Amino acid sequence: IVAAGSFGLLLVPAAFAFELTLVDWQNSSLRHLLFKPSASCRSDLIVFLLWQTHILNFCKILLTFGAALLSGVWLHDRLGDVTGLNLTLPGAPVPIAYLGYFLLYTFLDYWAHRLNHARYLWPIQRYHHSAQDFYILTSDRGHPADFAAVIAITLPLGLFDTPPEIAFWIYLVVGAEHLLIHSRIDSDLGWIGRYIVQSPVHHRLHHALDTARPTAHFGLIPLWDHLFGTWQCGGSQQIPIAVSDPYRQGIWIASDLWRDYCEFLAGIVRAQSTDPSP
């Protein structure tokens, strides 16, 4: 509850304010949101409000068939009962523990993100990529049926018994970075964007409409992209983004979300029907 409240009441206004220090008013997310909202911008706002009011969290439980309720803490406790293993960082100083858990989170997030771009999960990820421009709130434009985030991130963090106070700061920092990389700041952040945190223009390149080049920049921190060969140079806020599939955009988001979910399920069914294994 505190984390969600902090995100809505502190991080989002701070992100708008920070962007305004680096972007002129005419091009800012805040001006577009208040006075010149495009259809894509209105979709971002609606999805953001639905997440903040937990309506999409309820949909997430339904669409993931309850997987969103799975508890990594429960798995951690059962594993300890059966094997005696304790997957944690016992006795580590807080800064070291935070760094360890943060690297674990970003590593898992990197692979969950790559998994979402694979064939069968792409219809779920595609809704996020249907955004036609960045408006800070584009960071929350996500489909509630995100299985990869549940399986690849939520469960392992619980399995490794992440302390609540460390988990809070991880989610706060990650939330702030998600807002930053979906901002309209036209900068690669220099060496910081190359080695410390992903920059807005590198993430814009990740969203590029042109698919001639392989998709790059899956990580919240560039370390994982450098290690696993998905780093690319270049990028700017002038790169056209979105997907070639038609999206309604605007405030009526339900039809797009349902269409993508049905396409995802149909792909899983087709895969099962063509599986040659007994």
HUWO-V522065 format. One line per field, one symbol per residue. phi: phi as a letter, one per 20 degrees, with the letter a starting at -180 (. if undefined). psi: psi as a letter, one per 40 degrees, with the letter a starting at -180 (. if undefined). A space follows every 50 residues. Layout:
phi = ???
psi = ???
This chain:
phi = .fffffffedfffffffffffdcfgfdffffffecbfffffffgfffgff ffemfffffffffelnffefdffffffffffednfcebdfmfgggfffff fffffffffgffffffefgfeggffgffffgeaebmfggefcffeeffff fecffffffelfggffggfffffffffgfffdeefebemmfffecdcfeg ffffffegffdfeffcmeefdfgffffdmdecenoafeffcocfffcfmn eeefffffgffffffffffffffdffff
psi = ddddddddddddddddddddeehiddeiddddddefhidddddddddddd ddeedddddddddefedeeihdddddddddddeeiggagheiiddddddd ddddddddddddddddeiddedddddddeeheihfdeddegihefgdddd dedddddddefhidddddddddddddddddeeiehgieebddddddiiid ddddddehdhediihigdidiedddddeffhiiaiieehhiaieihidaa egeddddddddddddddddddddehei.
